[in-house]
Amino acid sequence: MVNEEQTTEQLILSAAKKIFSTQGKDGSSMQEIADEAGINKALLHYYFRSKDLLFEKVFFDELQKFSPILKTAIASEAPLFEKIEKLCETYIRMAIDNPYLPVFVISEINKQPVVFIHRMFQNDLPDFYKFSMQINREVELGNIKPILPPHLIMNILSMCVFPFLMKPMFVHGMKIDKDLYDELMQQRIKEVPAFIIQSIKK
Protein backbone atom coordinates (compact mmCIF):
# COMPACT_ATOMS: atom_id res chain seq x y z
CA MET A 1 0.00 0.00 0.00
CA VAL A 2 1.05 3.59 -0.63
CA ASN A 3 1.88 5.29 2.65
CA GLU A 4 0.75 8.78 3.58
CA GLU A 5 4.17 10.33 2.88
CA GLN A 6 4.20 8.93 -0.67
CA THR A 7 0.66 10.18 -1.22
CA THR A 8 1.56 13.70 -0.08
CA GLU A 9 4.66 13.78 -2.28
CA GLN A 10 2.67 12.65 -5.32
CA LEU A 11 0.03 15.28 -4.56
CA ILE A 12 2.76 17.94 -4.49
CA LEU A 13 4.34 16.72 -7.72
CA SER A 14 0.98 16.66 -9.50
CA ALA A 15 0.18 20.19 -8.31
CA ALA A 16 3.66 21.44 -9.21
CA LYS A 17 3.47 19.98 -12.72
CA LYS A 18 0.14 21.75 -13.29
CA ILE A 19 1.46 25.10 -12.07
CA PHE A 20 4.86 24.86 -13.77
CA SER A 21 3.33 23.71 -17.07
CA THR A 22 1.04 26.73 -17.26
CA GLN A 23 3.25 29.42 -15.68
CA GLY A 24 6.84 28.19 -15.95
CA LYS A 25 9.29 28.12 -13.06
CA ASP A 26 9.83 31.88 -12.82
CA GLY A 27 6.13 32.63 -13.04
CA SER A 28 5.20 30.22 -10.24
CA SER A 29 5.46 30.45 -6.47
CA MET A 30 5.74 27.82 -3.78
CA GLN A 31 2.60 29.28 -2.21
CA GLU A 32 0.63 28.67 -5.42
CA ILE A 33 1.86 25.09 -5.54
CA ALA A 34 0.98 24.55 -1.88
CA ASP A 35 -2.51 25.98 -2.49
CA GLU A 36 -3.00 23.75 -5.55
CA ALA A 37 -1.94 20.70 -3.52
CA GLY A 38 -4.20 21.68 -0.63
CA ILE A 39 -1.38 21.79 1.92
CA ASN A 40 0.41 24.54 3.82
CA LYS A 41 3.65 26.05 2.61
CA ALA A 42 5.64 24.69 5.57
CA LEU A 43 4.70 21.13 4.62
CA LEU A 44 5.67 21.81 1.02
CA HIS A 45 9.11 23.01 2.15
CA TYR A 46 9.46 19.87 4.29
CA TYR A 47 9.31 17.77 1.12
CA PHE A 48 11.11 20.17 -1.23
CA ARG A 49 13.43 22.81 0.18
CA SER A 50 13.26 25.07 -2.86
CA LYS A 51 11.33 25.75 -6.04
CA ASP A 52 14.41 24.84 -8.10
CA LEU A 53 14.58 21.36 -6.55
CA LEU A 54 10.85 20.82 -7.07
CA PHE A 55 11.03 21.99 -10.69
CA GLU A 56 13.96 19.64 -11.34
CA LYS A 57 12.13 16.70 -9.77
CA VAL A 58 8.96 17.32 -11.78
CA PHE A 59 10.70 17.56 -15.13
CA PHE A 60 13.24 14.80 -14.59
CA ASP A 61 10.31 12.52 -13.74
CA GLU A 62 8.69 13.51 -17.05
CA LEU A 63 11.95 13.01 -18.96
CA GLN A 64 12.34 9.53 -17.53
CA LYS A 65 8.85 8.62 -18.77
CA PHE A 66 9.79 9.93 -22.21
CA SER A 67 13.24 8.37 -22.56
CA PRO A 68 12.11 4.68 -22.77
CA ILE A 69 9.64 5.61 -25.54
CA LEU A 70 12.42 7.39 -27.44
CA LYS A 71 14.86 4.51 -26.98
CA THR A 72 12.27 1.98 -28.16
CA ALA A 73 11.45 4.05 -31.25
CA ILE A 74 15.12 4.44 -32.21
CA ALA A 75 15.96 0.77 -31.63
CA SER A 76 12.92 -0.62 -33.43
CA GLU A 77 13.11 -2.59 -36.68
CA ALA A 78 10.52 -0.30 -38.29
CA PRO A 79 11.15 1.06 -41.80
CA LEU A 80 12.97 4.41 -41.85
CA PHE A 81 10.00 6.60 -42.81
CA GLU A 82 7.80 4.95 -40.17
CA LYS A 83 10.54 5.49 -37.59
CA ILE A 84 10.82 9.18 -38.51
CA GLU A 85 7.05 9.56 -38.05
CA LYS A 86 7.21 7.85 -34.65
CA LEU A 87 10.17 9.94 -33.45
CA CYS A 88 8.51 13.20 -34.47
CA GLU A 89 5.24 12.23 -32.81
CA THR A 90 7.08 11.21 -29.62
CA TYR A 91 9.04 14.47 -29.35
CA ILE A 92 6.15 16.77 -30.23
CA ARG A 93 3.60 15.07 -27.95
CA MET A 94 6.13 15.20 -25.11
CA ALA A 95 6.54 18.95 -25.63
CA ILE A 96 2.78 19.54 -25.96
CA ASP A 97 2.17 17.72 -22.67
CA ASN A 98 5.12 19.44 -20.95
CA PRO A 99 5.56 22.85 -22.62
CA TYR A 100 8.39 23.96 -20.33
CA LEU A 101 10.33 20.70 -20.64
CA PRO A 102 12.33 21.69 -23.78
CA VAL A 103 13.49 24.90 -22.05
CA PHE A 104 14.45 22.89 -18.95
CA VAL A 105 16.43 20.42 -21.08
CA ILE A 106 18.34 23.15 -22.94
CA SER A 107 19.18 24.90 -19.68
CA GLU A 108 20.31 21.79 -17.82
CA ILE A 109 22.16 20.08 -20.66
CA ASN A 110 24.42 23.11 -21.07
CA LYS A 111 25.38 23.07 -17.39
CA GLN A 112 26.55 19.44 -17.10
CA PRO A 113 25.96 17.73 -20.46
CA VAL A 114 27.39 14.29 -19.66
CA VAL A 115 25.75 14.08 -16.23
CA PHE A 116 22.41 15.30 -17.58
CA ILE A 117 22.31 12.89 -20.55
CA HIS A 118 23.21 9.88 -18.44
CA ARG A 119 20.67 10.86 -15.79
CA MET A 120 17.97 11.38 -18.43
CA PHE A 121 18.54 7.95 -19.96
CA GLN A 122 19.56 6.23 -16.71
CA ASN A 123 22.90 5.13 -18.20
CA ASP A 124 21.17 3.37 -21.11
CA LEU A 125 21.58 5.73 -24.06
CA PRO A 126 19.46 5.51 -27.24
CA ASP A 127 21.04 3.42 -30.00
CA PHE A 128 21.79 6.30 -32.37
CA TYR A 129 24.50 4.14 -33.98
CA LYS A 130 21.88 1.63 -35.12
CA PHE A 131 19.70 4.46 -36.41
CA SER A 132 22.67 5.93 -38.29
CA MET A 133 23.43 2.56 -39.88
CA GLN A 134 19.80 2.30 -41.01
CA ILE A 135 20.02 5.73 -42.65
CA ASN A 136 23.28 4.83 -44.39
CA ARG A 137 21.78 1.56 -45.63
CA GLU A 138 18.79 3.37 -47.14
CA VAL A 139 21.18 5.77 -48.91
CA GLU A 140 23.26 2.86 -50.25
CA LEU A 141 20.14 1.09 -51.52
CA GLY A 142 19.12 4.25 -53.33
CA ASN A 143 15.87 4.58 -51.36
CA ILE A 144 16.66 8.08 -50.07
CA LYS A 145 18.82 10.98 -51.18
CA PRO A 146 22.40 11.06 -49.83
CA ILE A 147 22.43 12.58 -46.34
CA LEU A 148 24.76 12.22 -43.39
CA PRO A 149 22.92 10.57 -40.45
CA PRO A 150 23.81 13.38 -38.00
CA HIS A 151 22.17 15.91 -40.34
CA LEU A 152 18.95 13.90 -40.55
CA ILE A 153 18.84 13.36 -36.78
CA MET A 154 19.51 17.08 -36.18
CA ASN A 155 16.75 17.99 -38.64
CA ILE A 156 14.28 15.79 -36.76
CA LEU A 157 15.23 17.17 -33.34
CA SER A 158 15.35 20.83 -34.36
CA MET A 159 12.07 20.82 -36.27
CA CYS A 160 10.30 19.08 -33.40
CA VAL A 161 11.70 21.13 -30.52
CA PHE A 162 12.45 24.64 -31.86
CA PRO A 163 8.82 25.90 -32.01
CA PHE A 164 8.41 25.13 -28.30
CA LEU A 165 11.67 26.88 -27.37
CA MET A 166 10.63 29.94 -29.36
CA LYS A 167 6.97 30.03 -28.36
CA PRO A 168 7.14 33.66 -27.10
CA MET A 169 8.41 34.81 -30.48
CA PHE A 170 5.54 33.12 -32.31
CA VAL A 171 2.86 34.17 -29.81
CA HIS A 172 4.01 37.77 -29.27
CA GLY A 173 6.21 38.55 -32.28
CA MET A 174 3.91 36.97 -34.90
CA LYS A 175 0.77 37.70 -32.84
CA ILE A 176 -0.40 34.08 -32.94
CA ASP A 177 -2.95 33.57 -30.17
CA LYS A 178 -2.67 30.64 -27.77
CA ASP A 179 -5.46 28.57 -29.33
CA LEU A 180 -3.96 28.89 -32.81
CA TYR A 181 -0.47 28.11 -31.47
CA ASP A 182 -1.79 24.96 -29.76
CA GLU A 183 -3.56 23.95 -32.96
CA LEU A 184 -0.38 24.47 -34.99
CA MET A 185 1.63 22.31 -32.59
CA GLN A 186 -0.91 19.49 -32.96
CA GLN A 187 -0.67 19.82 -36.73
CA ARG A 188 3.11 19.52 -36.56
CA ILE A 189 2.77 15.89 -35.44
CA LYS A 190 1.93 15.17 -39.10
CA GLU A 191 3.52 18.19 -40.82
CA VAL A 192 7.08 17.72 -39.54
CA PRO A 193 7.65 14.07 -40.53
CA ALA A 194 5.93 14.69 -43.88
CA PHE A 195 8.32 17.59 -44.57
CA ILE A 196 11.41 15.61 -43.50
CA ILE A 197 10.43 12.51 -45.46
CA GLN A 198 9.70 14.57 -48.57
CA SER A 199 13.14 16.20 -48.28
CA ILE A 200 14.96 12.84 -48.44
CA LYS A 201 12.60 10.78 -50.59
CA LYS A 202 13.77 9.97 -54.12
Rosetta constraint file for C-alpha pairs under 8 A:
AtomPair CA 2 CA 6 HARMONIC 6.21 0.50
AtomPair CA 2 CA 7 HARMONIC 6.63 0.50
AtomPair CA 3 CA 7 HARMONIC 6.35 0.50
AtomPair CA 4 CA 8 HARMONIC 6.19 0.50
AtomPair CA 5 CA 9 HARMONIC 6.22 0.50
AtomPair CA 6 CA 10 HARMONIC 6.15 0.50
AtomPair CA 7 CA 11 HARMONIC 6.13 0.50
AtomPair CA 8 CA 12 HARMONIC 6.23 0.50
AtomPair CA 9 CA 13 HARMONIC 6.20 0.50
AtomPair CA 9 CA 47 HARMONIC 7.00 0.50
AtomPair CA 10 CA 14 HARMONIC 6.03 0.50
AtomPair CA 11 CA 15 HARMONIC 6.19 0.50
AtomPair CA 11 CA 37 HARMONIC 5.86 0.50
AtomPair CA 12 CA 16 HARMONIC 5.95 0.50
AtomPair CA 12 CA 33 HARMONIC 7.29 0.50
AtomPair CA 12 CA 34 HARMONIC 7.33 0.50
AtomPair CA 12 CA 37 HARMONIC 5.53 0.50
AtomPair CA 12 CA 44 HARMONIC 7.33 0.50
AtomPair CA 13 CA 17 HARMONIC 6.03 0.50
AtomPair CA 13 CA 54 HARMONIC 7.72 0.50
AtomPair CA 13 CA 58 HARMONIC 6.18 0.50
AtomPair CA 14 CA 18 HARMONIC 6.40 0.50
AtomPair CA 14 CA 37 HARMONIC 7.78 0.50
AtomPair CA 15 CA 19 HARMONIC 6.31 0.50
AtomPair CA 15 CA 33 HARMONIC 5.88 0.50
AtomPair CA 15 CA 34 HARMONIC 7.81 0.50
AtomPair CA 15 CA 36 HARMONIC 5.52 0.50
AtomPair CA 15 CA 37 HARMONIC 5.27 0.50
AtomPair CA 16 CA 20 HARMONIC 5.82 0.50
AtomPair CA 16 CA 33 HARMONIC 5.49 0.50
AtomPair CA 16 CA 36 HARMONIC 7.95 0.50
AtomPair CA 16 CA 54 HARMONIC 7.52 0.50
AtomPair CA 16 CA 55 HARMONIC 7.54 0.50
AtomPair CA 16 CA 58 HARMONIC 7.18 0.50
AtomPair CA 17 CA 21 HARMONIC 5.73 0.50
AtomPair CA 17 CA 58 HARMONIC 6.17 0.50
AtomPair CA 17 CA 59 HARMONIC 8.00 0.50
AtomPair CA 18 CA 22 HARMONIC 6.44 0.50
AtomPair CA 19 CA 23 HARMONIC 5.91 0.50
AtomPair CA 19 CA 24 HARMONIC 7.32 0.50
AtomPair CA 19 CA 28 HARMONIC 6.59 0.50
AtomPair CA 19 CA 32 HARMONIC 7.58 0.50
AtomPair CA 19 CA 33 HARMONIC 6.54 0.50
AtomPair CA 20 CA 24 HARMONIC 4.45 0.50
AtomPair CA 20 CA 25 HARMONIC 5.55 0.50
AtomPair CA 20 CA 27 HARMONIC 7.92 0.50
AtomPair CA 20 CA 28 HARMONIC 6.43 0.50
AtomPair CA 20 CA 55 HARMONIC 7.47 0.50
AtomPair CA 20 CA 100 HARMONIC 7.50 0.50
AtomPair CA 21 CA 98 HARMONIC 6.05 0.50
AtomPair CA 21 CA 99 HARMONIC 6.05 0.50
AtomPair CA 21 CA 100 HARMONIC 6.03 0.50
AtomPair CA 23 CA 27 HARMONIC 5.06 0.50
AtomPair CA 23 CA 28 HARMONIC 5.83 0.50
AtomPair CA 24 CA 28 HARMONIC 6.28 0.50
AtomPair CA 24 CA 100 HARMONIC 6.28 0.50
AtomPair CA 25 CA 29 HARMONIC 7.97 0.50
AtomPair CA 25 CA 51 HARMONIC 7.69 0.50
AtomPair CA 25 CA 52 HARMONIC 7.85 0.50
AtomPair CA 25 CA 55 HARMONIC 6.80 0.50
AtomPair CA 28 CA 32 HARMONIC 6.82 0.50
AtomPair CA 28 CA 33 HARMONIC 7.72 0.50
AtomPair CA 29 CA 33 HARMONIC 6.52 0.50
AtomPair CA 29 CA 51 HARMONIC 7.53 0.50
AtomPair CA 30 CA 34 HARMONIC 6.08 0.50
AtomPair CA 30 CA 41 HARMONIC 6.95 0.50
AtomPair CA 30 CA 44 HARMONIC 7.68 0.50
AtomPair CA 30 CA 51 HARMONIC 6.37 0.50
AtomPair CA 31 CA 35 HARMONIC 6.08 0.50
AtomPair CA 31 CA 40 HARMONIC 7.98 0.50
AtomPair CA 31 CA 41 HARMONIC 5.90 0.50
AtomPair CA 32 CA 36 HARMONIC 6.11 0.50
AtomPair CA 33 CA 37 HARMONIC 6.15 0.50
AtomPair CA 34 CA 38 HARMONIC 6.04 0.50
AtomPair CA 34 CA 39 HARMONIC 5.25 0.50
AtomPair CA 34 CA 40 HARMONIC 5.73 0.50
AtomPair CA 34 CA 41 HARMONIC 5.44 0.50
AtomPair CA 34 CA 44 HARMONIC 6.16 0.50
AtomPair CA 35 CA 39 HARMONIC 6.18 0.50
AtomPair CA 35 CA 40 HARMONIC 7.10 0.50
AtomPair CA 35 CA 41 HARMONIC 8.00 0.50
AtomPair CA 39 CA 43 HARMONIC 6.68 0.50
AtomPair CA 39 CA 44 HARMONIC 7.10 0.50
AtomPair CA 40 CA 44 HARMONIC 6.56 0.50
AtomPair CA 41 CA 45 HARMONIC 6.27 0.50
AtomPair CA 42 CA 46 HARMONIC 6.28 0.50
AtomPair CA 43 CA 47 HARMONIC 6.69 0.50
AtomPair CA 44 CA 48 HARMONIC 6.11 0.50
AtomPair CA 44 CA 49 HARMONIC 7.87 0.50
AtomPair CA 45 CA 49 HARMONIC 4.75 0.50
AtomPair CA 45 CA 50 HARMONIC 6.82 0.50
AtomPair CA 48 CA 53 HARMONIC 6.46 0.50
AtomPair CA 48 CA 54 HARMONIC 5.88 0.50
AtomPair CA 49 CA 53 HARMONIC 6.98 0.50
AtomPair CA 49 CA 54 HARMONIC 7.95 0.50
AtomPair CA 50 CA 54 HARMONIC 6.45 0.50
AtomPair CA 51 CA 55 HARMONIC 5.99 0.50
AtomPair CA 52 CA 56 HARMONIC 6.14 0.50
AtomPair CA 53 CA 57 HARMONIC 6.16 0.50
AtomPair CA 54 CA 58 HARMONIC 6.17 0.50
AtomPair CA 55 CA 59 HARMONIC 6.29 0.50
AtomPair CA 56 CA 60 HARMONIC 5.88 0.50
AtomPair CA 57 CA 61 HARMONIC 6.05 0.50
AtomPair CA 58 CA 62 HARMONIC 6.51 0.50
AtomPair CA 59 CA 63 HARMONIC 6.07 0.50
AtomPair CA 59 CA 101 HARMONIC 6.35 0.50
AtomPair CA 59 CA 104 HARMONIC 7.56 0.50
AtomPair CA 60 CA 64 HARMONIC 6.10 0.50
AtomPair CA 60 CA 120 HARMONIC 6.98 0.50
AtomPair CA 61 CA 65 HARMONIC 6.53 0.50
AtomPair CA 62 CA 66 HARMONIC 6.37 0.50
AtomPair CA 62 CA 98 HARMONIC 7.95 0.50
AtomPair CA 63 CA 67 HARMONIC 6.02 0.50
AtomPair CA 63 CA 120 HARMONIC 6.27 0.50
AtomPair CA 64 CA 68 HARMONIC 7.15 0.50
AtomPair CA 64 CA 120 HARMONIC 5.99 0.50
AtomPair CA 64 CA 121 HARMONIC 6.85 0.50
AtomPair CA 64 CA 122 HARMONIC 7.98 0.50
AtomPair CA 65 CA 69 HARMONIC 7.45 0.50
AtomPair CA 66 CA 70 HARMONIC 6.39 0.50
AtomPair CA 66 CA 90 HARMONIC 8.00 0.50
AtomPair CA 66 CA 94 HARMONIC 7.05 0.50
AtomPair CA 67 CA 71 HARMONIC 6.09 0.50
AtomPair CA 67 CA 120 HARMONIC 6.97 0.50
AtomPair CA 67 CA 121 HARMONIC 5.92 0.50
AtomPair CA 68 CA 72 HARMONIC 6.02 0.50
AtomPair CA 68 CA 121 HARMONIC 7.74 0.50
AtomPair CA 69 CA 73 HARMONIC 6.19 0.50
AtomPair CA 69 CA 90 HARMONIC 7.39 0.50
AtomPair CA 70 CA 74 HARMONIC 6.23 0.50
AtomPair CA 70 CA 87 HARMONIC 6.90 0.50
AtomPair CA 70 CA 90 HARMONIC 6.91 0.50
AtomPair CA 70 CA 126 HARMONIC 7.29 0.50
AtomPair CA 71 CA 75 HARMONIC 6.07 0.50
AtomPair CA 71 CA 125 HARMONIC 7.42 0.50
AtomPair CA 71 CA 126 HARMONIC 4.71 0.50
AtomPair CA 71 CA 127 HARMONIC 6.96 0.50
AtomPair CA 72 CA 76 HARMONIC 5.91 0.50
AtomPair CA 73 CA 83 HARMONIC 6.57 0.50
AtomPair CA 73 CA 86 HARMONIC 6.63 0.50
AtomPair CA 73 CA 87 HARMONIC 6.42 0.50
AtomPair CA 74 CA 83 HARMONIC 7.15 0.50
AtomPair CA 74 CA 87 HARMONIC 7.51 0.50
AtomPair CA 74 CA 126 HARMONIC 6.69 0.50
AtomPair CA 74 CA 127 HARMONIC 6.40 0.50
AtomPair CA 74 CA 128 HARMONIC 6.93 0.50
AtomPair CA 74 CA 130 HARMONIC 7.88 0.50
AtomPair CA 74 CA 131 HARMONIC 6.22 0.50
AtomPair CA 75 CA 126 HARMONIC 7.35 0.50
AtomPair CA 75 CA 127 HARMONIC 5.95 0.50
AtomPair CA 75 CA 130 HARMONIC 6.92 0.50
AtomPair CA 75 CA 131 HARMONIC 7.11 0.50
AtomPair CA 76 CA 83 HARMONIC 7.76 0.50
AtomPair CA 78 CA 82 HARMONIC 6.20 0.50
AtomPair CA 78 CA 83 HARMONIC 5.83 0.50
AtomPair CA 79 CA 83 HARMONIC 6.14 0.50
AtomPair CA 80 CA 84 HARMONIC 6.20 0.50
AtomPair CA 80 CA 134 HARMONIC 7.20 0.50
AtomPair CA 80 CA 135 HARMONIC 7.22 0.50
AtomPair CA 80 CA 138 HARMONIC 7.94 0.50
AtomPair CA 81 CA 85 HARMONIC 6.33 0.50
AtomPair CA 81 CA 197 HARMONIC 6.49 0.50
AtomPair CA 82 CA 86 HARMONIC 6.26 0.50
AtomPair CA 83 CA 87 HARMONIC 6.10 0.50
AtomPair CA 84 CA 88 HARMONIC 6.15 0.50
AtomPair CA 84 CA 156 HARMONIC 7.66 0.50
AtomPair CA 84 CA 193 HARMONIC 6.17 0.50
AtomPair CA 84 CA 197 HARMONIC 7.71 0.50
AtomPair CA 85 CA 89 HARMONIC 6.15 0.50
AtomPair CA 85 CA 190 HARMONIC 7.67 0.50
AtomPair CA 85 CA 193 HARMONIC 5.18 0.50
AtomPair CA 85 CA 194 HARMONIC 7.85 0.50
AtomPair CA 86 CA 90 HARMONIC 6.05 0.50
AtomPair CA 87 CA 91 HARMONIC 6.21 0.50
AtomPair CA 87 CA 156 HARMONIC 7.88 0.50
AtomPair CA 88 CA 92 HARMONIC 6.02 0.50
AtomPair CA 88 CA 156 HARMONIC 6.73 0.50
AtomPair CA 88 CA 157 HARMONIC 7.89 0.50
AtomPair CA 88 CA 160 HARMONIC 6.24 0.50
AtomPair CA 88 CA 189 HARMONIC 6.41 0.50
AtomPair CA 88 CA 192 HARMONIC 6.94 0.50
AtomPair CA 88 CA 193 HARMONIC 6.18 0.50
AtomPair CA 89 CA 93 HARMONIC 5.86 0.50
AtomPair CA 89 CA 189 HARMONIC 5.14 0.50
AtomPair CA 89 CA 190 HARMONIC 7.70 0.50
AtomPair CA 90 CA 94 HARMONIC 6.09 0.50
AtomPair CA 91 CA 95 HARMONIC 6.34 0.50
AtomPair CA 91 CA 157 HARMONIC 7.84 0.50
AtomPair CA 91 CA 160 HARMONIC 6.26 0.50
AtomPair CA 91 CA 161 HARMONIC 7.27 0.50
AtomPair CA 92 CA 96 HARMONIC 6.11 0.50
AtomPair CA 92 CA 160 HARMONIC 5.71 0.50
AtomPair CA 92 CA 161 HARMONIC 7.07 0.50
AtomPair CA 92 CA 185 HARMONIC 7.53 0.50
AtomPair CA 92 CA 188 HARMONIC 7.54 0.50
AtomPair CA 92 CA 189 HARMONIC 6.27 0.50
AtomPair CA 93 CA 97 HARMONIC 6.08 0.50
AtomPair CA 93 CA 189 HARMONIC 7.58 0.50
AtomPair CA 94 CA 98 HARMONIC 6.03 0.50
AtomPair CA 95 CA 99 HARMONIC 5.02 0.50
AtomPair CA 95 CA 100 HARMONIC 7.53 0.50
AtomPair CA 95 CA 101 HARMONIC 6.50 0.50
AtomPair CA 95 CA 102 HARMONIC 6.67 0.50
AtomPair CA 95 CA 161 HARMONIC 7.44 0.50
AtomPair CA 95 CA 164 HARMONIC 6.98 0.50
AtomPair CA 96 CA 185 HARMONIC 7.28 0.50
AtomPair CA 96 CA 186 HARMONIC 7.91 0.50
AtomPair CA 99 CA 164 HARMONIC 6.75 0.50
AtomPair CA 100 CA 104 HARMONIC 6.30 0.50
AtomPair CA 101 CA 105 HARMONIC 6.12 0.50
AtomPair CA 102 CA 106 HARMONIC 6.24 0.50
AtomPair CA 102 CA 161 HARMONIC 6.80 0.50
AtomPair CA 102 CA 164 HARMONIC 6.89 0.50
AtomPair CA 102 CA 165 HARMONIC 6.34 0.50
AtomPair CA 103 CA 107 HARMONIC 6.16 0.50
AtomPair CA 103 CA 165 HARMONIC 5.96 0.50
AtomPair CA 104 CA 108 HARMONIC 6.07 0.50
AtomPair CA 105 CA 109 HARMONIC 5.75 0.50
AtomPair CA 106 CA 110 HARMONIC 6.36 0.50
AtomPair CA 107 CA 111 HARMONIC 6.87 0.50
AtomPair CA 108 CA 112 HARMONIC 6.70 0.50
AtomPair CA 108 CA 113 HARMONIC 7.44 0.50
AtomPair CA 108 CA 116 HARMONIC 6.83 0.50
AtomPair CA 109 CA 113 HARMONIC 4.48 0.50
AtomPair CA 109 CA 114 HARMONIC 7.87 0.50
AtomPair CA 109 CA 116 HARMONIC 5.69 0.50
AtomPair CA 109 CA 117 HARMONIC 7.19 0.50
AtomPair CA 112 CA 116 HARMONIC 5.87 0.50
AtomPair CA 113 CA 117 HARMONIC 6.05 0.50
AtomPair CA 114 CA 118 HARMONIC 6.20 0.50
AtomPair CA 115 CA 119 HARMONIC 6.03 0.50
AtomPair CA 116 CA 120 HARMONIC 5.99 0.50
AtomPair CA 117 CA 121 HARMONIC 6.25 0.50
AtomPair CA 118 CA 122 HARMONIC 5.44 0.50
AtomPair CA 118 CA 123 HARMONIC 4.77 0.50
AtomPair CA 118 CA 124 HARMONIC 7.32 0.50
AtomPair CA 118 CA 125 HARMONIC 7.18 0.50
AtomPair CA 119 CA 123 HARMONIC 6.60 0.50
AtomPair CA 121 CA 125 HARMONIC 5.56 0.50
AtomPair CA 121 CA 126 HARMONIC 7.73 0.50
AtomPair CA 127 CA 131 HARMONIC 6.63 0.50
AtomPair CA 128 CA 132 HARMONIC 6.00 0.50
AtomPair CA 129 CA 133 HARMONIC 6.20 0.50
AtomPair CA 130 CA 134 HARMONIC 6.28 0.50
AtomPair CA 131 CA 135 HARMONIC 6.37 0.50
AtomPair CA 131 CA 149 HARMONIC 8.00 0.50
AtomPair CA 132 CA 136 HARMONIC 6.23 0.50
AtomPair CA 132 CA 149 HARMONIC 5.12 0.50
AtomPair CA 132 CA 150 HARMONIC 7.54 0.50
AtomPair CA 133 CA 137 HARMONIC 6.07 0.50
AtomPair CA 134 CA 138 HARMONIC 6.31 0.50
AtomPair CA 135 CA 139 HARMONIC 6.37 0.50
AtomPair CA 135 CA 149 HARMONIC 6.06 0.50
AtomPair CA 136 CA 140 HARMONIC 6.18 0.50
AtomPair CA 136 CA 148 HARMONIC 7.60 0.50
AtomPair CA 136 CA 149 HARMONIC 6.97 0.50
AtomPair CA 137 CA 141 HARMONIC 6.13 0.50
AtomPair CA 138 CA 142 HARMONIC 6.26 0.50
AtomPair CA 138 CA 143 HARMONIC 5.27 0.50
AtomPair CA 138 CA 144 HARMONIC 5.94 0.50
AtomPair CA 139 CA 143 HARMONIC 5.97 0.50
AtomPair CA 139 CA 144 HARMONIC 5.21 0.50
AtomPair CA 139 CA 145 HARMONIC 6.16 0.50
AtomPair CA 139 CA 146 HARMONIC 5.51 0.50
AtomPair CA 139 CA 147 HARMONIC 7.38 0.50
AtomPair CA 142 CA 202 HARMONIC 7.87 0.50
AtomPair CA 143 CA 201 HARMONIC 7.05 0.50
AtomPair CA 143 CA 202 HARMONIC 6.41 0.50
AtomPair CA 144 CA 200 HARMONIC 5.31 0.50
AtomPair CA 144 CA 201 HARMONIC 4.91 0.50
AtomPair CA 144 CA 202 HARMONIC 5.33 0.50
AtomPair CA 145 CA 200 HARMONIC 5.08 0.50
AtomPair CA 145 CA 201 HARMONIC 6.26 0.50
AtomPair CA 145 CA 202 HARMONIC 5.94 0.50
AtomPair CA 146 CA 200 HARMONIC 7.77 0.50
AtomPair CA 147 CA 151 HARMONIC 6.87 0.50
AtomPair CA 147 CA 152 HARMONIC 6.88 0.50
AtomPair CA 147 CA 200 HARMONIC 7.76 0.50
AtomPair CA 148 CA 152 HARMONIC 6.68 0.50
AtomPair CA 149 CA 153 HARMONIC 6.15 0.50
AtomPair CA 150 CA 154 HARMONIC 5.96 0.50
AtomPair CA 151 CA 155 HARMONIC 6.05 0.50
AtomPair CA 152 CA 156 HARMONIC 6.30 0.50
AtomPair CA 153 CA 157 HARMONIC 6.28 0.50
AtomPair CA 154 CA 158 HARMONIC 5.88 0.50
AtomPair CA 155 CA 159 HARMONIC 5.95 0.50
AtomPair CA 155 CA 196 HARMONIC 7.60 0.50
AtomPair CA 156 CA 160 HARMONIC 6.17 0.50
AtomPair CA 156 CA 192 HARMONIC 7.95 0.50
AtomPair CA 156 CA 193 HARMONIC 7.82 0.50
AtomPair CA 156 CA 196 HARMONIC 7.32 0.50
AtomPair CA 157 CA 161 HARMONIC 6.01 0.50
AtomPair CA 158 CA 162 HARMONIC 5.41 0.50
AtomPair CA 159 CA 163 HARMONIC 7.39 0.50
AtomPair CA 159 CA 192 HARMONIC 6.72 0.50
AtomPair CA 160 CA 188 HARMONIC 7.86 0.50
AtomPair CA 160 CA 192 HARMONIC 7.07 0.50
AtomPair CA 161 CA 165 HARMONIC 6.56 0.50
AtomPair CA 162 CA 166 HARMONIC 6.13 0.50
AtomPair CA 163 CA 167 HARMONIC 5.81 0.50
AtomPair CA 163 CA 170 HARMONIC 7.93 0.50
AtomPair CA 166 CA 170 HARMONIC 6.69 0.50
AtomPair CA 167 CA 171 HARMONIC 6.01 0.50
AtomPair CA 168 CA 172 HARMONIC 5.61 0.50
AtomPair CA 168 CA 173 HARMONIC 7.19 0.50
AtomPair CA 169 CA 173 HARMONIC 4.69 0.50
AtomPair CA 169 CA 174 HARMONIC 6.66 0.50
AtomPair CA 170 CA 174 HARMONIC 4.91 0.50
AtomPair CA 170 CA 175 HARMONIC 6.64 0.50
AtomPair CA 170 CA 176 HARMONIC 6.05 0.50
AtomPair CA 170 CA 181 HARMONIC 7.87 0.50
AtomPair CA 171 CA 175 HARMONIC 5.11 0.50
AtomPair CA 171 CA 176 HARMONIC 4.52 0.50
AtomPair CA 171 CA 177 HARMONIC 5.86 0.50
AtomPair CA 171 CA 178 HARMONIC 6.87 0.50
AtomPair CA 171 CA 181 HARMONIC 7.11 0.50
AtomPair CA 172 CA 176 HARMONIC 6.82 0.50
AtomPair CA 176 CA 180 HARMONIC 6.30 0.50
AtomPair CA 176 CA 181 HARMONIC 6.15 0.50
AtomPair CA 177 CA 181 HARMONIC 6.14 0.50
AtomPair CA 178 CA 182 HARMONIC 6.08 0.50
AtomPair CA 179 CA 183 HARMONIC 6.17 0.50
AtomPair CA 180 CA 184 HARMONIC 6.09 0.50
AtomPair CA 181 CA 185 HARMONIC 6.27 0.50
AtomPair CA 182 CA 186 HARMONIC 6.40 0.50
AtomPair CA 183 CA 187 HARMONIC 6.29 0.50
AtomPair CA 184 CA 188 HARMONIC 6.26 0.50
AtomPair CA 185 CA 189 HARMONIC 7.11 0.50
AtomPair CA 187 CA 191 HARMONIC 6.08 0.50
AtomPair CA 188 CA 192 HARMONIC 5.28 0.50
AtomPair CA 189 CA 193 HARMONIC 7.28 0.50
AtomPair CA 190 CA 194 HARMONIC 6.25 0.50
AtomPair CA 191 CA 195 HARMONIC 6.12 0.50
AtomPair CA 192 CA 196 HARMONIC 6.24 0.50
AtomPair CA 193 CA 197 HARMONIC 5.88 0.50
AtomPair CA 194 CA 198 HARMONIC 6.01 0.50
AtomPair CA 195 CA 199 HARMONIC 6.23 0.50
AtomPair CA 196 CA 200 HARMONIC 6.69 0.50
AtomPair CA 197 CA 201 HARMONIC 5.83 0.50
